[in-house]
Structures are given as structure tokens and as C-alpha cells.
Amino acid sequence: MNLLEDLKDRLKWMDEYHLEERAERLKEIGGPGVGGLEPRYSPHFITQADTEKEKELMALQDSISKLWNEAAMCYVNGQFRACIVLFATLLEAALKYELERRNIDFPERSPLGQCIERCRKHHILPKNEHDRVNAATIKVNNYRNDVVHANIERYRPESLLGETGPEHEVKPVRDPSRYIKDGALTGDGETILLGREDLSIIYWYKAAAKNTLECTKEVLKFLYPSA
């Protein structure tokens, strides 16, 4: 058997190994389309692009939907840190789209945090700091900063070294035989915890990714309620 066939067999094994948990995460996303990954809320204001401004808006509009699909697929596949970064990128694109659509000036390379503040200032987002939508934008930005700037590694390393912080998800193993092969534990991309009487599994950054997904959905629903 050649290398390519070996790799195909490896991928088939990985697909089967993770099939149930991937299906569960796809169900969590709850997209409206056949594939289950499509965004439920997204802008559709620009239908024709003749001017440079319209082209820019159409490109941002298109990116919002595509970024949702990519971020959702990362979530399904267990690539949780990538999922967080992509949802934060989507949110930044959506806020810049709203600023551009209203002809509101903002610095060319404004990061997500500055876009949030600018949108609050111009009433695109609620001004009340305790509003659910505002809280959602701040959470997405904080999760994004934790991943991009290695904040957890630098300021909360215990969350990644032996202890499990709120960013992660720990689940008991219902069927230990799935993880035990030929007398050895297998955890393809996962961490298995051995307790005195049971096994549990850590999904690193899953809780943070799930919250980022839900917060992003909350903001998109606010911006595009009839989409």
C-alpha cells in the first residue's frame, strides 16, 4: 500500500472515530439549511455593485456568510481556537459593514474593540454597557484576545496545565472501550484524564468556542433580525 492510501485510511479512521461528537456539534450550530452550517442571520442589502463603495459593501457582505461557514466547520471539527478567531473576524467584518453602510468614518485598520466602541457611539449597537448585545460583543473580543495574544498561557497557565479553566469542556467517558486499543489509551486530538474510578475527556477551548458562536449569533440577530 502506498503513502496516499495509508493517509486515506487514516482519514477514514479519524472521520469514523469523531463522527458522533461532530454530529452533536453540528446539531448545536442549528443552521437553517440542508448542511446545517448556514448562518441564520446575515445582511442582504447590496444586490448589485456598480460603484467602488457598493463593491466594498458586497465583498464584506459576502465575507460575513463565508466566515460563518468556515467558523462553524471549525467548531464541528473540534478546531476550537480557530473557530474563535474566525467568529471574531466575522463580527469585525459585520461591524465595519454597518459603519461603511452608514458612511461613518473610522480608522482604516481598526481592530474589533475599536469597531465595537464606534458602533456604540453611533447607535449601531446599544449604548448601555449591560445590554445583552453589548455583552456579547465584548465576550467575543475577549475570547479572541485570549487566543490571539496567548493571554491564557501568560496569565492563567494553570488552566492549561493540569487544571481546567472555564474555557474548556470536560465530559465523562461513557464507553471506555472506545479509547482503549491494544492495552493503550487513544485520544486523537483529545486529552484523556485518568481518575481513580473513571475516565473523562477534555475538549480544549470548546466552551469558549461555543460561547463565541452563541454571542456572534446574538449580535447578528440584533443587526439583521429579518434576514
Secondary structure, 3 states (H helix, E strand, C coil): CCHHHHHHHHHHHHHHHHHHHHHHHHHHHCCCCCCCCCCCCCCCCCCCCCCHHHHHHHHHHHHHHHHHHHHHHHHHCCCHHHHHHHHHHHHHHHHHHHHHHCCCCCCCCCCHHHHHHHHHHCCCCCCCCCCHHHHHHHHHHHHHHHHHCCHHHHHCHHHCCCCCCCCCEEEECCCHHHCEECCEECCCCCEEEECCCCEEEEECCHHHHHHHHHHHHHHHHHHCCCC
